[in-house]
């Protein structure tokens, strides 16, 4: 507890700032999920507080994130569709799935599986994150132009014959459940069919219309119709929001541009009484537990979504631990991955009980917290309390926010979440596989497969397929190149035979590291620890790479990050015995010659020693 209150002023400022940044995103993610703005707020409040309290990353700010919301949106849409389009009817099953995901995260933490998250290859993560951006952009086009399929009478009319068929099918199912033989008692079926009202048919038609227009494929299908029915006021509000978000960043980053856009555009719309479409009413008062998820629990309604809940748990784990790594790099600390998973699981579980959508560690909010002075868990807890106070005091005001403004905010989130580093690397990565007459990069192929399958089919299966393809390609490459086990761990170095004549007086100034085996996605974490091994006295590092036969894209970026860190610390790096494939990879993204000029690459250790003797001075 002593450490918790060791930085009260910095944590308070960091937490309040992060809470303010989180507010518009929480509302937007809640609306996007289909459960309403309050679901996003509840998720942000409870996950931020409890993930910080029980988690393993001191400065992490958690809450609803783009990837978690994208998967939640699919789950919610599926369960709502299975419950006649009624969110209220579907809510117990939805929240039970979210609770199950949180409990699974706790289990992952207790089982000590946090350290295995690093085995997700970079192209899979890259393809997935870019897909999340594309999904958000495509699904926010309709609300940003003010088109809602359920309210398009001509569009809904098309579904009335199918709606009647669905209602009749439900009647037949009811009769079967009651033991009525339809052919022997057809009059009963006719009597029940005669009780169907036009409102029932309309409601079912609207449900079918919304289902047809849901997801990325649905949005693309109805886009031509939507473009013919643009609500120009809603479009102007969305474009104005986007313009302020990007424009205000050029003026200052001290105030969150997203919050400025939310306040300015909402103020204009409300102040001038423009007749816009507001978000749904946010309930005031203390959040109340949704106990119906327990009282009306049905195993059958949740069983089909067990695998989906596991995927949500794993995605939250990956999302959070990647943010933890960012926090570590900024604060020069080390997070506890398993404890972080337990904290995230507790946060998601409690959020689900109160009707909140699931979330994870949020990179932007965590960076804002650190830059504003946050150093301990107290900052994340304060961010959650800040959001609760805003909700209690300003729920009526927040309910006046235009839906198009939140759509505009989400469009900027979609643009920002894409992995541009991975996309920029596409032309330069080596084409190492042949599919028919085409030569392709295996890394690019994996990324594109995950991107396309995630966007147009299923996020969950896309990641699984991407992992399988990456594993198969990796095994083939390693089988072709070497049977030697990877060894880039940060262990005490043993001198190789040709290092016996190394000058004794330069051993403090020069650090020698052996990399034995391929540098790939499974070994990058250990390789990144290399910079911590290097003594403060060393001003030159010799990397002996004669046994590093292969380097993949994850290894490439790990090498780039390490070299950047060393360059920042004015440490010179020399390569010895660099092989053909790793050299080719490093030349593609200009590590050679930008970081390592050709004159610092030596064929053998003998010529490297000669350079060291002529260029490194004994300063100790």
C-alpha positions in Angstrom: 0.0 0.0 0.0 3.0 2.2 0.7 4.0 2.1 -3.0 0.4 2.7 -4.1 0.5 6.2 -2.6 4.1 7.0 -3.3 3.2 9.3 -6.3 -0.2 10.6 -5.5 0.1 13.9 -7.4 1.4 12.3 -10.6 -1.0 9.4 -10.4 -4.0 11.7 -9.9 -3.1 13.9 -12.9 -2.3 10.8 -15.0 -5.5 9.1 -14.1 -7.7 12.1 -14.6 -6.2 12.8 -18.0 -6.5 9.2 -19.1 -10.1 9.1 -17.9 -10.9 12.2 -19.9 -9.3 10.6 -23.0 -11.2 7.4 -22.4 -14.7 9.1 -22.1 -15.5 9.7 -25.8 -13.9 6.3 -26.8 -15.9 4.4 -24.2 -19.2 6.0 -25.4 -18.3 5.3 -29.1 -17.3 1.7 -28.5 -20.5 1.1 -26.5 -22.6 2.4 -29.3 -20.6 0.5 -31.9 -21.0 -2.8 -29.9 -24.8 -2.6 -30.1 -25.4 -2.5 -26.4 -25.5 1.3 -26.1 -23.1 4.0 -24.7 -23.7 3.0 -21.1 -22.2 -0.4 -21.8 -19.0 1.2 -23.0 -18.9 3.5 -19.9 -19.5 0.6 -17.5 -16.8 -1.4 -19.2 -14.3 1.5 -19.0 -15.2 2.2 -15.3 -14.9 -1.3 -13.9 -12.1 -2.7 -16.1 -9.9 0.4 -15.6 -10.3 0.2 -11.8 -10.1 -3.5 -11.1 -7.5 -4.4 -13.8 -5.3 -1.7 -12.3 -5.9 -2.9 -8.7 -5.2 -6.6 -9.4 -3.0 -6.4 -12.6 0.7 -6.7 -13.1 1.5 -3.5 -15.0 1.7 -0.4 -12.8 0.9 2.2 -15.3 -1.6 0.4 -17.5 -5.0 2.0 -18.3 -7.6 -0.5 -19.4 -11.0 -0.3 -20.9 -12.9 -1.1 -24.1 -10.5 -1.2 -27.1 -11.1 -1.4 -30.9 -10.1 -5.2 -31.2 -12.2 -6.2 -28.2 -15.2 -4.2 -29.4 -15.0 -5.6 -33.0 -15.2 -9.2 -31.6 -17.9 -8.2 -29.1 -19.9 -6.6 -31.9 -20.0 -10.0 -33.8 -21.0 -11.9 -30.6 -23.7 -9.4 -29.7 -25.1 -9.4 -33.2 -25.2 -13.2 -33.3 -27.0 -13.6 -30.0 -29.4 -10.8 -30.6 -30.4 -12.3 -34.0 -31.0 -15.6 -32.2 -33.4 -13.8 -29.8 -35.8 -12.3 -32.3 -33.8 -9.1 -32.5 -34.4 -8.1 -28.9 -31.3 -6.8 -27.1 -33.1 -7.1 -23.7 -34.0 -10.7 -24.3 -30.4 -11.5 -25.5 -28.6 -9.6 -22.8 -28.3 -12.4 -20.2 -26.6 -14.7 -22.7 -24.4 -11.9 -24.0 -23.2 -10.9 -20.5 -22.7 -14.6 -19.6 -20.3 -15.0 -22.6 -18.4 -11.8 -21.5 -18.3 -13.2 -17.9 -17.0 -16.5 -19.2 -14.2 -14.7 -21.2 -13.2 -12.9 -18.0 -13.1 -16.1 -16.0 -11.0 -17.7 -18.8 -8.5 -14.9 -18.6 -8.2 -15.4 -14.8 -7.6 -19.1 -15.5 -4.9 -18.3 -18.1 -3.1 -16.2 -15.6 -3.2 -18.8 -12.8 -2.0 -21.4 -15.3 1.0 -19.2 -16.1 0.2 -18.9 -19.8 1.0 -15.2 -20.0 4.6 -15.8 -21.2 3.3 -17.8 -24.2 1.5 -14.9 -25.8 4.8 -13.8 -27.4 4.6 -16.8 -29.8 1.9 -15.1 -31.9 3.8 -14.2 -35.1 4.0 -10.6 -36.2 2.2 -11.0 -39.6 -0.8 -12.6 -37.8 -1.0 -9.6 -35.3 -0.4 -7.2 -38.2 -3.2 -8.6 -40.4 -5.6 -8.8 -37.4 -5.0 -5.2 -36.3 -5.4 -3.9 -39.9 -8.6 -5.9 -40.3 -10.0 -4.3 -37.1 -9.3 -0.9 -38.6 -11.1 -1.9 -41.9 -14.0 -3.4 -40.0 -14.5 -0.2 -37.9 -14.3 2.0 -41.0 -16.8 -0.1 -43.0 -19.3 -0.5 -40.2 -19.2 3.3 -39.3 -19.9 4.5 -42.8 -23.7 4.0 -42.4 -24.1 5.9 -39.1 -21.7 8.6 -40.2 -24.1 9.4 -43.2 -27.2 9.0 -41.0 -28.5 5.8 -42.6 -30.1 3.2 -40.4 -31.5 0.1 -42.3 -34.2 -0.6 -39.7 -35.7 2.9 -40.4 -35.6 2.6 -44.2 -39.2 1.7 -44.9 -38.7 0.6 -48.5 -35.7 -1.6 -47.5 -37.6 -3.1 -44.5 -40.6 -3.8 -46.8 -38.6 -6.3 -48.8 -38.2 -8.6 -45.7 -41.9 -8.8 -44.9 -42.5 -12.1 -46.8 -39.4 -13.7 -45.1 -40.6 -12.2 -41.7 -44.0 -14.0 -42.1 -42.1 -17.2 -42.9 -40.0 -16.9 -39.8 -43.0 -16.1 -37.5 -44.9 -19.2 -39.0 -41.8 -21.3 -38.5 -41.7 -20.2 -34.8 -45.4 -21.2 -34.4 -44.7 -24.6 -35.8 -41.8 -25.0 -33.4 -44.0 -24.0 -30.5 -46.7 -26.5 -31.5 -44.1 -29.3 -31.8 -42.9 -28.4 -28.3 -46.5 -28.7 -27.1 -46.9 -32.1 -28.8 -49.5 -30.8 -31.3 -49.6 -32.7 -34.6 -49.9 -30.0 -37.2 -51.4 -32.2 -40.0 -54.1 -33.6 -37.6 -54.9 -30.2 -36.1 -54.2 -27.7 -38.8 -57.0 -25.5 -37.5 -54.8 -24.7 -34.4 -52.0 -23.5 -36.7 -54.4 -21.3 -38.6 -55.9 -19.8 -35.4 -52.4 -19.0 -34.1 -51.4 -17.5 -37.5 -54.5 -15.3 -37.5 -53.3 -13.8 -34.2 -50.1 -12.4 -35.9 -50.3 -8.6 -36.0 -48.8 -6.2 -38.5 -46.6 -4.8 -35.7 -45.1 -8.3 -35.2 -44.4 -8.6 -38.9 -42.8 -5.1 -39.0 -40.6 -5.9 -36.0 -39.4 -9.1 -37.5 -38.8 -7.4 -40.8 -36.7 -4.7 -39.1 -34.7 -7.4 -37.3 -34.0 -9.2 -40.6 -33.1 -5.8 -42.3 -30.7 -5.0 -39.5 -29.1 -8.5 -39.8 -28.8 -8.1 -43.6 -26.9 -4.8 -43.1 -24.7 -5.9 -40.2 -21.0 -6.5 -40.3 -18.6 -5.5 -43.1 -20.3 -7.6 -45.9 -23.7 -6.2 -44.9 -22.4 -2.6 -44.8 -21.0 -3.1 -48.4 -24.3 -4.6 -49.6 -26.5 -1.7 -48.4 -23.9 1.1 -49.2 -25.4 1.9 -52.6 -28.8 2.4 -51.0 -27.3 4.3 -48.1 -25.5 6.7 -50.5 -28.9 7.5 -52.1 -30.3 8.4 -48.7 -27.6 10.5 -47.1 -28.6 12.7 -44.2 -26.4 15.6 -44.9 -26.6 17.0 -41.3 -25.3 13.7 -39.9 -22.5 13.6 -42.5 -21.4 17.2 -41.7 -21.3 16.4 -38.0 -19.2 13.3 -38.6 -16.8 15.1 -41.0 -16.5 18.0 -38.6 -15.5 15.6 -35.8 -12.9 14.0 -38.0 -11.5 17.4 -39.1 -11.2 18.6 -35.5 -9.5 15.4 -34.2 -6.8 15.6 -36.9 -6.6 19.4 -37.0 -6.4 20.1 -33.2 -3.5 17.7 -32.9 -1.4 20.1 -35.0 -2.1 22.9 -32.5 -1.4 21.0 -29.3 -1.4 17.5 -27.9 -1.8 18.7 -24.3 -5.6 18.5 -24.6 -7.0 15.3 -26.2 -8.3 16.2 -29.6 -11.0 13.5 -29.4 -12.5 15.2 -26.4 -12.3 18.7 -28.1 -14.1 17.3 -31.1 -16.8 15.7 -28.9 -17.5 18.9 -27.0 -17.3 21.3 -29.9 -19.5 19.3 -32.4 -22.0 18.3 -29.7 -22.2 21.9 -28.5 -22.9 23.1 -32.1 -25.5 20.5 -32.8 -27.3 21.0 -29.4 -26.8 24.8 -29.2 -28.3 25.5 -32.6 -31.0 22.8 -32.1 -30.1 21.2 -35.4 -32.5 18.3 -35.2 -29.7 15.6 -35.2 -30.0 12.0 -34.0 -28.7 11.7 -30.4 -27.2 8.5 -28.8 -29.5 6.5 -26.6 -30.3 7.7 -23.0 -27.5 7.0 -20.6 -29.0 5.9 -17.2 -27.9 8.0 -14.3 -27.2 6.8 -10.8 -24.9 4.1 -9.5 -24.5 1.1 -11.9 -26.7 -1.9 -10.9 -25.7 -5.5 -11.3 -27.5 -7.3 -14.1 -28.5 -10.4 -12.0 -30.8 -11.7 -14.7 -27.7 -13.3 -16.3 -27.7 -15.6 -13.3 -31.4 -15.9 -12.6 -32.4 -16.7 -16.2 -29.2 -18.5 -17.1 -29.5 -21.2 -19.8 -26.6 -23.4 -20.6 -28.0 -24.0 -24.1 -27.9 -20.3 -24.9 -24.2 -20.0 -24.0 -22.7 -23.4 -25.1 -22.4 -22.4 -28.8 -20.3 -19.4 -27.7 -17.7 -21.1 -25.4 -15.0 -21.1 -28.2 -15.9 -17.5 -28.9 -15.5 -16.6 -25.3 -12.0 -18.3 -25.3 -11.1 -16.2 -28.4 -12.2 -13.0 -26.6 -10.1 -14.0 -23.6 -7.0 -14.7 -25.7 -7.5 -11.5 -27.7 -7.8 -9.5 -24.5 -4.7 -11.1 -23.2 -2.7 -10.3 -26.4 -4.0 -6.8 -26.5 -3.2 -6.1 -22.8 0.3 -7.7 -22.8 1.3 -5.8 -26.0 0.3 -2.6 -24.2 2.3 -3.8 -21.1 5.4 -4.1 -23.3 4.9 -0.5 -24.5 4.5 0.6 -20.9 7.7 -1.3 -19.9 9.7 0.5 -22.7 8.5 3.9 -21.6 9.0 3.4 -17.8 12.0 1.0 -17.9 10.1 -1.4 -15.7 9.1 -5.0 -16.1 5.4 -6.1 -16.0 4.2 -9.4 -14.6 2.3 -11.1 -17.5 0.4 -13.7 -15.5 -0.7 -11.2 -12.8 -1.8 -8.9 -15.6 -4.0 -11.6 -17.1 -5.6 -12.2 -13.7 -6.3 -8.4 -13.3 -7.8 -8.1 -16.8 -9.9 -11.2 -16.1 -11.3 -9.8 -12.8 -12.0 -6.4 -14.5 -13.8 -8.0 -17.4 -15.8 -10.3 -15.1 -17.0 -7.5 -12.9 -17.8 -5.3 -15.9 -20.0 -8.0 -17.4 -22.0 -8.3 -14.2 -22.8 -4.6 -14.5 -23.6 -4.8 -18.2 -20.3 -3.5 -19.5 -18.6 -4.6 -22.7 -15.2 -6.3 -22.3 -11.9 -4.5 -22.8 -8.1 -4.8 -22.4 -5.0 -2.6 -21.8 -5.4 0.5 -24.0 -2.1 1.7 -25.5 -3.1 5.3 -26.2 -4.6 5.8 -22.7 -1.6 4.1 -21.1 0.8 6.4 -22.9 -1.2 9.5 -21.9 -1.2 8.3 -18.3 2.6 7.8 -18.2 3.3 11.2 -20.0 1.0 12.9 -17.5 2.9 11.6 -14.5 1.2 8.2 -13.7 3.6 5.7 -12.1 1.6 3.3 -9.9 -1.7 1.3 -10.0 -3.4 4.2 -8.4 -3.5 6.1 -11.7 -5.6 3.4 -13.4 -8.0 3.2 -10.4 -8.4 7.0 -10.5 -9.2 6.9 -14.2 -12.1 4.5 -13.4 -13.4 6.6 -10.6 -13.1 9.7 -12.8 -15.4 8.1 -15.4 -17.9 7.0 -12.7 -18.1 10.6 -11.4 -18.6 12.0 -15.0 -21.4 9.4 -15.6 -23.1 10.3 -12.3 -22.9 14.0 -12.8 -23.3 14.4 -16.6 -25.3 11.4 -17.8 -28.1 13.7 -19.1 -25.7 15.9 -20.9 -23.9 12.9 -22.4 -27.2 11.6 -23.7 -27.4 14.6 -26.0 -24.3 13.7 -27.9 -25.0 13.2 -31.6 -24.6 9.6 -32.9 -22.7 10.9 -36.0 -20.0 12.5 -33.7 -19.3 9.1 -32.1 -19.2 7.6 -35.6 -16.6 10.2 -36.6 -14.5 9.4 -33.5 -14.6 5.7 -34.4 -13.5 6.4 -38.0 -10.4 8.0 -36.7 -9.9 5.1 -34.3 -10.2 2.7 -37.3 -7.6 4.7 -39.2 -5.3 4.8 -36.2 -5.4 1.1 -35.3 -4.2 -0.2 -38.6 -0.6 -1.6 -38.7 1.1 0.8 -41.1 4.5 -0.5 -40.3 3.5 -4.0 -41.5 1.8 -2.5 -44.6 4.7 -0.4 -45.6 7.0 -3.4 -45.4 5.0 -5.4 -48.0 6.9 -4.3 -51.1 10.3 -4.9 -49.5 10.0 -8.3 -47.9 11.7 -11.1 -49.8 9.5 -13.3 -52.0 10.4 -16.7 -50.6 7.5 -18.9 -51.8 6.0 -19.9 -55.1 2.2 -20.5 -55.6 1.9 -21.6 -59.3 3.6 -18.9 -61.4 3.5 -16.3 -58.6 6.4 -15.6 -56.2 5.2 -14.2 -52.9 6.5 -13.3 -49.5 5.3 -15.9 -46.9 5.1 -13.1 -44.3 2.9 -11.0 -46.6 0.8 -14.0 -47.5 0.0 -14.7 -43.8 -0.8 -11.1 -43.1 -3.2 -10.8 -46.2 -4.9 -14.1 -45.4 -5.6 -12.9 -41.8 -6.6 -9.5 -43.0 -9.1 -10.7 -45.6 -10.6 -13.5 -43.6 -11.0 -11.3 -40.5 -12.6 -8.5 -42.5 -15.0 -10.6 -44.6 -15.5 -13.8 -42.8 -14.7 -14.4 -39.1 -12.1 -12.7 -36.8 -11.8 -15.8 -34.7 -11.1 -18.4 -37.4 -8.9 -16.0 -39.3 -6.4 -15.8 -36.5 -6.5 -19.6 -36.1 -5.8 -20.2 -39.8 -3.1 -17.5 -39.8 -1.3 -19.3 -36.9 -1.5 -22.6 -38.6 -0.1 -21.2 -41.9 2.7 -19.4 -40.0 3.6 -22.5 -38.1 3.7 -24.7 -41.2 5.8 -22.2 -43.1 8.1 -21.7 -40.2 8.6 -25.5 -39.8 9.4 -25.8 -43.5 12.0 -23.0 -43.4 13.7 -24.3 -40.3 13.7 -27.8 -41.7 15.3 -26.5 -44.8 17.9 -24.3 -43.0 18.9 -26.0 -39.8 18.0 -28.6 -37.2 19.8 -26.7 -34.5 17.7 -25.4 -31.6 17.4 -21.7 -31.3 19.7 -20.2 -28.7 19.7 -16.4 -28.3 19.0 -16.4 -24.6 20.6 -13.9 -22.3 23.0 -16.4 -20.6 26.6 -15.9 -19.6 28.7 -16.0 -22.7 31.4 -18.6 -23.2 34.3 -17.5 -25.3 34.7 -19.3 -28.7 38.0 -20.8 -29.7 39.0 -17.9 -32.0 38.4 -15.3 -29.2 41.3 -16.4 -27.1 43.6 -13.6 -28.4 41.1 -10.8 -27.7 43.0 -7.8 -26.1 42.6 -8.0 -22.3 42.7 -4.2 -21.9 39.5 -3.8 -24.1 37.3 -6.4 -22.4 35.5 -3.6 -20.5 34.9 -1.5 -23.6 33.8 -4.3 -25.9 31.0 -6.7 -25.3 30.8 -9.9 -27.4 27.4 -11.7 -28.0 26.9 -15.0 -29.8 23.5 -15.6 -31.6 23.2 -19.3 -32.2 20.2 -20.4 -34.3 17.4 -18.6 -36.1 15.9 -15.3 -34.8 12.2 -15.8 -35.2 8.9 -14.9 -33.5 9.5 -17.4 -30.7 12.9 -16.1 -29.7 12.5 -12.3 -30.1 11.6 -11.8 -26.4 14.8 -13.3 -25.2 16.8 -11.4 -27.9 15.2 -8.1 -26.8 16.7 -8.7 -23.4 20.2 -8.5 -24.9 20.4 -4.7 -24.3 20.0 -5.3 -20.6 23.0 -7.6 -20.6 25.4 -5.1 -22.0 27.5 -3.5 -19.2 27.6 0.3 -18.9 31.3 0.4 -19.7 30.8 -1.1 -23.1 30.9 1.3 -26.0 31.2 -1.3 -28.7 29.1 -4.5 -29.2 30.2 -7.4 -31.4 27.4 -9.6 -32.6 28.6 -13.0 -33.9 25.9 -14.1 -36.3 27.6 -17.0 -38.1 25.2 -19.4 -36.6 22.0 -17.3 -37.2 20.9 -19.0 -40.4 17.4 -17.5 -40.6 15.5 -14.3 -39.5 11.7 -13.7 -39.9 9.8 -10.4 -39.8 9.4 -10.5 -36.0 13.1 -11.1 -35.6 13.9 -8.4 -38.1 11.9 -5.8 -36.1 13.4 -7.1 -32.8 16.9 -6.5 -34.3 15.9 -3.0 -35.5 14.5 -2.1 -32.0 17.7 -3.3 -30.3 20.0 -1.4 -32.7 17.9 1.8 -32.3 18.3 1.5 -28.5 22.1 1.0 -28.8 22.5 3.9 -31.2 20.5 6.1 -28.8 23.1 5.1 -26.1 26.0 5.8 -28.4 27.0 2.2 -28.6 28.7 1.0 -31.8 27.6 -2.4 -33.2 29.8 -4.7 -35.3 28.5 -7.8 -37.2 30.7 -10.9 -37.6 29.8 -13.8 -40.0 26.5 -12.4 -41.2 24.8 -15.0 -43.4 22.9 -14.4 -46.7 19.3 -14.6 -45.6 19.5 -12.4 -42.5 21.6 -9.9 -44.5 19.0 -9.8 -47.3 16.2 -9.2 -44.7 18.1 -6.4 -43.0 18.9 -4.7 -46.4 15.2 -4.7 -47.3 14.4 -2.2 -44.5 17.8 -0.5 -44.5 19.1 -1.7 -41.2 22.1 -2.2 -43.5 23.6 0.4 -44.2 21.5 3.0 -42.0 22.3 1.4 -38.7 25.2 -1.0 -39.6 27.4 0.4 -42.4 29.2 -2.2 -44.6 32.5 -1.3 -43.0 31.2 -2.7 -39.7 30.3 -6.1 -41.2 33.2 -8.5 -41.0 33.6 -11.9 -42.6 35.5 -13.4 -39.7 36.5 -12.6 -36.1 40.1 -12.0 -37.0 39.4 -9.0 -39.2 37.0 -7.7 -36.6 39.7 -7.8 -33.9 42.0 -5.8 -36.2 39.3 -3.1 -36.5 38.7 -3.1 -32.7 42.5 -2.6 -32.0 42.7 0.3 -34.4 39.4 2.1 -33.4 38.5 1.3 -29.8 40.4 3.0 -27.0 41.0 1.7 -23.5 39.2 4.2 -21.3 39.0 2.2 -18.0 
